Amino acid sequence: MEETTEKTIPQVASATGRRKESVCRVNLKAGKGVISINGKDKKAYLCRDTLIQNILRPLETVEMVDKVDIVASVSGGGVSGQAGAIRLAIARALTYYDPEYRAILKKHGFLTVDARKVERKKYGQPKARKRFQFSKR
């Protein structure tokens, strides 16, 4: 009796990504490379080319830029945090789409959560780390 080892690739891979205060939910499916964020095109939503390159890096690493369509819904935080959340969600969705991509994406650091948050303001100081000017006399 022969066993067939066929990969079961899901129709749609979903994943969540977080960065700073932003949360992103991504649906990834086979397609032509269309990326939609909150119902808008990626260029209309993110505005800056550096942010667009940032979200495309996991797809470029596994050479899937023109092979999958992505629908992302993102909320909270600013544009930079949202781009980071989208990037993490895309990388996670790619690992669900094809488990062989996990090692490649992990090696390049796309599956690592960036845990940096805004530091809280301390009392007796104008900001988190800045101090009032010291006067000896």
N, C-alpha and C positions, 0 to 999 in steps of 0.2 A: 504494500500500500504506500503510495507516494503522497507526501505532504506538500501542499502548495503554500509557499510563503509569499503571499501577496500583501502589499501594504494597503491598509485601509485608510485612505485619505478622506477626512471629513469634507462635507459640502461647504460648511461654514465653520470657521474657527473664531471663537470669541475670547477676549481677554480684557483684563483691567490693568491700567497703569496709574501710578500716583507720583507726583513730584511737587514739593512745597505744599500749597493748598489746593492744587489741581487734581481732579480725578477724571480719567478717560476710559470709555468703554469702546472697544474696537470689534467690528465684524469683518473678517477677511474671507474672501471667496475667490475662486478662479475667475480671471477676467482679463482686461486689457491695460491695467495700470491706472485706473481712475481712483483718485483719493478725494473723498468728500468729508469735510469737517463741519459738523453742526449745519448740514444742508448747503454749505458753500464750498467752492473750489479751494484747494489748499493755498493757492496764491492769494486769493481774495481774503481768506481768513487769517493767515499768518503774517502776511505783508513782507517780512524780511526774508531775503534769500538764505541767510545763515540758518534760520529756523527751519526752512523747508529742507535744506540739505541735512539738517540734524535728524528730522523724522524719516528721511529716506535712507540713512546710513545702514540700518539693519537689512533693508530690502536689497541694497547694493551689495552688501557682504555676501548674501546667499544667492545673488543674481535673480531676483524675483520682481524687479521693478515693473516690468511690462507684463507680468503673468498673473497678478492678483489685483482685485478691486478692494478698496478699503472704505468702510463707512465708519467714521468716528464721531462719538458725541462726548464733548468735553465741557467741564464746568469748574468754576472756582479759580482763584489765583489770577496771575497775569499771563501774557502771551508766552513768555519764556518758560514758565512753569508748565503751561499747557502743552508746549512743544515737547518738553521732557517727558510728560505723562503719556503723550501720544507715542513717542519713540519706544518707551518701555512696553506699552500695550501691544504695539506692532510686533516687537521682538517676542513677546510671550505668545501672541497668536500664531506666529510662524512656527514656534516649537510644537504647538498643538496641531498645526496644519501638517507638519512633517517632523517627527521626532529626531531625525538625523541632523536637523539644523541646530539642535540644542548645543552641541559641542562647539560648533563654529561661533555661534552668537555669544556663548559664555566666554570663549577665549578672547573675543573682542570687547567684552565688558558690557554688552547690551542688556543682559539679564540682571545686572546688579542694580539694586534700588539706590538712588541717590538720596540719602537720609538727611541731608542738610536742610534745616529749617531756619526761619528768622529767629534770632535770639531775642528774648524778652527784654524790655527796658527795666533797668534797676532803679530803685529809689535813691535819691541824693545825687543822681547823674542825669544829664540832659538826654542821653541815649543809652543803648545797651553797654557800650564800652567807653564812650567819650566821657571825660570828667570835666567838671568846672575848673577854671584856672585856679591854681594854688597860689596863695599869697602868704608869704612868710611873715610880713609885718602889715 
